Amino acid sequence: MSVMVTTRIDGLPDDTAGCAAGLALRAPSGKFLRLQVSQAAPEQRILVVDFRSPDGRYWNAIGGGATVAAALAYARESCPADATWEPVTWNDLYGD
C-alpha cells in the first residue's frame, strides 16, 4: 500500500478535522453537510443447493436466509411439489 501526501492549493484551512470519520461533504453554500450513517445490512446466507428425491431425481435451487437452515428451507420451496426433496450438497454464493 502506498500513501500520497497532498497539500491544498486553494489556501483554505483543513476544516474536516471535526467531522466524524470524515463523513461530510461541502454543500454549494460552502458549509459542510454531515451525512447520516446507516446501519449495517442484516447478515444473510445465499446458497446453491442440490436436492435429491427418494425416486432418484435431482433438482438444483438457490435459497437465501439469515441462517443455513433458513436458506435451505427457502431453496426447498422451489422444488417440484410431487416429491420429498432432501438436500445433498450446498455451496455458499454469499455469506460466511
Backbone as a printed PyTorch tensor [residue, N CA C, xyz], in Angstrom:
tensor([[[  0.8460,  -1.1630,   0.0000],
         [  0.0000,   0.0000,   0.0000],
         [  0.8930,   1.2280,   0.0000]],

        [[  0.5000,   2.2410,  -0.7610],
         [  1.2830,   3.4670,  -0.7990],
         [  0.4300,   4.6350,  -0.3300]],

        [[  1.0860,   5.6980,   0.0860],
         [  0.4160,   6.8890,   0.5870],
         [  0.9250,   8.0750,  -0.2010]],

        [[  0.0170,   8.9530,  -0.5930],
         [  0.4090,  10.1690,  -1.2890],
         [  0.0030,  11.3530,  -0.4100]],

        [[  0.9500,  12.1890,  -0.0720],
         [  0.6770,  13.3690,   0.7370],
         [  0.3460,  14.5050,  -0.2090]],

        [[ -0.7610,  15.1660,   0.0550],
         [ -1.1540,  16.2880,  -0.8030],
         [ -1.2980,  17.5450,   0.0320]],

        [[ -1.2010,  18.6600,  -0.6250],
         [ -1.3550,  19.9650,   0.0200],
         [ -2.4760,  20.6970,  -0.6940]],

        [[ -3.3550,  21.3400,   0.0730],
         [ -4.4430,  22.0990,  -0.5400],
         [ -3.8530,  23.2410,  -1.3480]],

        [[ -4.3950,  23.4850,  -2.5350],
         [ -3.8860,  24.5600,  -3.3750],
         [ -4.7810,  25.7960,  -3.3340]],

        [[ -5.9380,  25.6950,  -2.6180],
         [ -6.8460,  26.8390,  -2.5720],
         [ -6.5990,  27.7480,  -1.3680]],

        [[ -5.6010,  27.4080,  -0.5360],
         [ -5.2440,  28.2610,   0.5850],
         [ -6.1900,  28.1780,   1.7680]],

        [[ -7.2160,  27.3350,   1.7040],
         [ -8.1560,  27.2110,   2.8060],
         [ -7.6350,  26.2240,   3.8320]],

        [[ -7.9580,  26.4570,   5.1170],
         [ -7.5120,  25.5030,   6.1290],
         [ -8.2840,  24.1960,   6.0030]],

        [[ -7.7180,  23.1470,   6.5170],
         [ -8.3780,  21.8450,   6.5010],
         [ -9.4070,  21.8380,   7.6200]],

        [[-10.6830,  22.0500,   7.2780],
         [-11.7220,  22.1490,   8.2910],
         [-12.5520,  20.8720,   8.3930]],

        [[-12.0270,  19.7620,   7.9170],
         [-12.7470,  18.4880,   8.0350],
         [-12.3380,  17.7330,   9.2850]],

        [[-11.4050,  18.2460,  10.0800],
         [-10.8880,  17.5180,  11.2360],
         [-11.9650,  17.1940,  12.2550]],

        [[-13.0030,  18.0180,  12.3870],
         [-14.0320,  17.7760,  13.3810],
         [-15.1330,  16.8340,  12.9210]],

        [[-15.1190,  16.4030,  11.6840],
         [-16.1870,  15.5530,  11.1540],
         [-15.9560,  14.1000,  11.5580]],

        [[-17.0060,  13.4310,  11.9970],
         [-16.9090,  12.0300,  12.4200],
         [-16.5370,  11.1600,  11.2340]],

        [[-15.4210,  10.4980,  11.3380],
         [-14.9350,   9.5600,  10.3200],
         [-14.8590,  10.1890,   8.9370]],

        [[-14.7620,  11.5000,   8.8620],
         [-14.6470,  12.1630,   7.5710],
         [-15.9090,  12.0830,   6.7400]],

        [[-17.0560,  11.8390,   7.3450],
         [-18.2960,  11.6870,   6.6050],
         [-18.9910,  13.0350,   6.4520]],

        [[-18.4170,  13.8720,   5.6170],
         [-19.0090,  15.1760,   5.3770],
         [-18.7380,  15.5650,   3.9330]],

        [[-19.6420,  16.3470,   3.3740],
         [-19.4860,  16.8510,   2.0160],
         [-19.6870,  18.3570,   2.0360]],

        [[-18.9960,  19.0530,   1.1730],
         [-19.1550,  20.5010,   1.0960],
         [-20.3980,  20.7940,   0.2460]],

        [[-21.3320,  21.5500,   0.8300],
         [-22.5450,  21.9600,   0.1340],
         [-22.2160,  23.1350,  -0.7840]],

        [[-23.0980,  23.4320,  -1.7440],
         [-22.8360,  24.5820,  -2.6230],
         [-22.6360,  25.8920,  -1.8530]],

        [[-23.2070,  26.0000,  -0.6480],
         [-23.0420,  27.2170,   0.1510],
         [-21.6530,  27.3090,   0.7720]],

        [[-20.8530,  26.2350,   0.6810],
         [-19.5290,  26.2230,   1.2590],
         [-19.4980,  25.6110,   2.6390]],

        [[-20.6610,  25.3280,   3.2320],
         [-20.7200,  24.7040,   4.5440],
         [-20.6820,  23.1850,   4.3790]],

        [[-20.2480,  22.5210,   5.4210],
         [-20.1970,  21.0700,   5.3880],
         [-21.5330,  20.4720,   5.8100]],

        [[-21.9390,  19.4320,   5.1020],
         [-23.1430,  18.6820,   5.4440],
         [-22.7110,  17.3730,   6.0700]],

        [[-23.2100,  17.0810,   7.2460],
         [-22.8790,  15.8200,   7.9060],
         [-23.8070,  14.7410,   7.3510]],

        [[-23.2360,  13.6470,   6.8650],
         [-24.0120,  12.5520,   6.3060],
         [-24.4420,  11.5910,   7.4020]],

        [[-25.6320,  11.0420,   7.2610],
         [-26.1290,  10.0550,   8.2030],
         [-25.4820,   8.7080,   7.9090]],

        [[-25.1110,   8.0010,   8.9440],
         [-24.5230,   6.6770,   8.7910],
         [-25.6350,   5.6590,   9.0030]],

        [[-25.8680,   4.8190,   7.9980],
         [-26.9340,   3.8270,   8.1180],
         [-26.4110,   2.5690,   8.8020]],

        [[-27.3390,   1.7940,   9.3310],
         [-26.9720,   0.5500,   9.9950],
         [-26.5400,  -0.4750,   8.9600]],

        [[-25.7200,  -1.4070,   9.3960],
         [-25.2580,  -2.4700,   8.5110],
         [-26.4290,  -3.3610,   8.1250]],

        [[-26.3670,  -3.9270,   6.9430],
         [-27.4040,  -4.8510,   6.4940],
         [-27.3720,  -6.1040,   7.3580]],

        [[-28.5370,  -6.7080,   7.5970],
         [-28.5480,  -7.9350,   8.4000],
         [-27.7680,  -9.0410,   7.6950]],

        [[-27.1510,  -9.8960,   8.4790],
         [-26.3660, -10.9870,   7.9170],
         [-27.2880, -11.9460,   7.1660]],

        [[-26.8330, -12.4370,   6.0440],
         [-27.6290, -13.3780,   5.2750],
         [-26.7450, -14.4130,   4.6050]],

        [[-27.3310, -15.5170,   4.2600],
         [-26.6430, -16.5990,   3.5550],
         [-27.3860, -16.8550,   2.2550]],

        [[-26.6560, -16.9560,   1.1610],
         [-27.2210, -17.3230,  -0.1340],
         [-26.5180, -18.6110,  -0.5530]],

        [[-27.2940, -19.6610,  -0.7920],
         [-26.7380, -20.9750,  -1.1120],
         [-27.2730, -21.4810,  -2.4420]],

        [[-26.4400, -22.2290,  -3.1450],
         [-26.9190, -23.0450,  -4.2560],
         [-26.9780, -24.4720,  -3.7050]],

        [[-28.1440, -25.1110,  -3.8530],
         [-28.4100, -26.3850,  -3.1910],
         [-28.7660, -27.4450,  -4.2210]],

        [[-28.1940, -28.6360,  -4.0650],
         [-28.5660, -29.8030,  -4.8710],
         [-29.4540, -30.6930,  -4.0150]],

        [[-30.6470, -30.9860,  -4.5210],
         [-31.6000, -31.8370,  -3.8180],
         [-31.7410, -33.1700,  -4.5450]],

        [[-32.1780, -34.1800,  -3.8070],
         [-32.4620, -35.4960,  -4.3920],
         [-33.7760, -35.9940,  -3.8060]],

        [[-34.5980, -36.6100,  -4.6660],
         [-35.8640, -37.1870,  -4.2090],
         [-35.6580, -38.6740,  -3.9440]],

        [[-36.5720, -39.3200,  -3.2080],
         [-36.4310, -40.7520,  -2.9230],
         [-36.4060, -41.6190,  -4.1910]],

        [[-37.0280, -41.1480,  -5.2840],
         [-37.0250, -41.9340,  -6.5220],
         [-35.8080, -41.6570,  -7.4010]],

        [[-34.8320, -40.8850,  -6.8880],
         [-33.5560, -40.6960,  -7.5830],
         [-33.4510, -39.4540,  -8.4430]],

        [[-34.4650, -38.6360,  -8.4920],
         [-34.3900, -37.4030,  -9.2900],
         [-33.5700, -36.3540,  -8.5480]],

        [[-32.9850, -35.4430,  -9.3180],
         [-32.1820, -34.3500,  -8.7570],
         [-32.8020, -33.0060,  -9.1270]],

        [[-32.5860, -32.0170,  -8.2630],
         [-33.0760, -30.6660,  -8.5030],
         [-32.0730, -29.6880,  -7.9010]],

        [[-31.8290, -28.5790,  -8.6130],
         [-30.9340, -27.5230,  -8.1140],
         [-31.7790, -26.2990,  -7.8040]],

        [[-31.4210, -25.6000,  -6.7410],
         [-32.1450, -24.3780,  -6.3710],
         [-31.2190, -23.4380,  -5.6170]],

        [[-31.5890, -22.1760,  -5.6290],
         [-30.8690, -21.1520,  -4.8670],
         [-31.7960, -20.6650,  -3.7670]],

        [[-31.2620, -20.5700,  -2.5520],
         [-32.0600, -20.1080,  -1.4200],
         [-31.2950, -19.1280,  -0.5850]],

        [[-32.0270, -18.2850,   0.1120],
         [-31.3930, -17.2940,   0.9690],
         [-32.1070, -17.1790,   2.2910]],

        [[-31.3700, -16.7790,   3.3190],
         [-31.9400, -16.5840,   4.6460],
         [-30.8830, -16.1480,   5.6310]],

        [[-31.3050, -15.9140,   6.8470],
         [-30.3890, -15.4550,   7.8920],
         [-29.4470, -16.5630,   8.3490]],

        [[-29.8410, -17.8200,   8.1730],
         [-29.0240, -18.9690,   8.5720],
         [-28.9740, -19.9670,   7.4280]],

        [[-28.0990, -20.9580,   7.5630],
         [-28.0290, -22.0170,   6.5450],
         [-29.3590, -22.7670,   6.4990]],

        [[-29.9280, -23.0590,   7.6600],
         [-31.2060, -23.7820,   7.6920],
         [-32.3060, -22.9970,   6.9850]],

        [[-32.3580, -21.6950,   7.1940],
         [-33.3680, -20.8640,   6.5350],
         [-33.1430, -20.8140,   5.0280]],

        [[-31.8830, -20.7400,   4.6000],
         [-31.5780, -20.7270,   3.1660],
         [-31.9440, -22.0620,   2.5160]],

        [[-31.7040, -23.1780,   3.2170],
         [-32.0830, -24.4880,   2.6890],
         [-33.6020, -24.6080,   2.5760]],

        [[-34.3240, -24.1420,   3.5840],
         [-35.7850, -24.1930,   3.5410],
         [-36.3310, -23.3500,   2.3950]],

        [[-35.7380, -22.1780,   2.1730],
         [-36.1770, -21.3150,   1.0830],
         [-35.9220, -21.9840,  -0.2680]],

        [[-34.7610, -22.6110,  -0.4310],
         [-34.4410, -23.3060,  -1.6810],
         [-35.3880, -24.4810,  -1.8920]],

        [[-35.7270, -25.1970,  -0.8270],
         [-36.6200, -26.3590,  -0.9370],
         [-37.9980, -25.9610,  -1.4580]],

        [[-38.4330, -24.7430,  -1.1710],
         [-39.7410, -24.2700,  -1.6310],
         [-39.8550, -24.2220,  -3.1520]],

        [[-38.7280, -24.1490,  -3.8610],
         [-38.7790, -24.0940,  -5.3260],
         [-38.7180, -25.4740,  -5.9730]],

        [[-38.6010, -26.5210,  -5.1720],
         [-38.5790, -27.8850,  -5.7150],
         [-39.9820, -28.2970,  -6.1470]],

        [[-40.0850, -29.1900,  -7.1390],
         [-41.4060, -29.6790,  -7.5510],
         [-42.1570, -30.2840,  -6.3650]],

        [[-43.4680, -30.0910,  -6.3380],
         [-44.2890, -30.4950,  -5.2040],
         [-44.6400, -31.9860,  -5.1990]],

        [[-44.2800, -32.7230,  -6.2530],
         [-44.6970, -34.1220,  -6.3510],
         [-43.7590, -35.1030,  -5.6480]],

        [[-42.7870, -34.5930,  -4.8730],
         [-41.8430, -35.4840,  -4.1890],
         [-41.3170, -34.8140,  -2.9300]],

        [[-40.6910, -35.6010,  -2.0770],
         [-39.9860, -35.0880,  -0.9060],
         [-38.5310, -34.8950,  -1.3060]],

        [[-38.0140, -33.7030,  -1.1110],
         [-36.6590, -33.3760,  -1.5510],
         [-35.7490, -33.1860,  -0.3500]],

        [[-34.6160, -33.8710,  -0.3760],
         [-33.5990, -33.7560,   0.6790],
         [-32.3490, -33.1060,   0.1050]],

        [[-31.7550, -32.1490,   0.8210],
         [-30.5140, -31.5380,   0.3310],
         [-29.3690, -32.5490,   0.3510]],

        [[-28.6360, -32.5840,  -0.7460],
         [-27.4870, -33.4830,  -0.8640],
         [-26.1950, -32.6860,  -0.6340]],

        [[-26.0620, -31.5840,  -1.3250],
         [-24.9060, -30.6990,  -1.1560],
         [-25.3650, -29.2580,  -1.2790]],

        [[-24.5610, -28.3420,  -0.7390],
         [-24.8150, -26.9120,  -0.9420],
         [-23.5010, -26.1730,  -0.8590]],

        [[-23.4660, -25.0330,  -1.5430],
         [-22.2900, -24.1620,  -1.5630],
         [-22.7370, -22.7390,  -1.3290]],

        [[-21.9060, -21.9900,  -0.6050],
         [-22.1790, -20.5810,  -0.3570],
         [-21.9750, -19.7700,  -1.6310]],

        [[-22.9490, -18.9570,  -1.9580],
         [-22.7880, -17.9700,  -3.0060],
         [-22.4900, -16.6070,  -2.4020]],

        [[-23.0190, -16.3980,  -1.1750],
         [-22.8100, -15.1380,  -0.4650],
         [-22.9720, -15.4190,   1.0120]],

        [[-22.1200, -14.8630,   1.8250],
         [-22.1720, -15.0650,   3.2750],
         [-20.9400, -15.8070,   3.7460]],

        [[-20.8150, -15.9230,   5.0600],
         [-19.6220, -16.5780,   5.6280],
         [-19.7670, -18.0550,   5.7130]]])
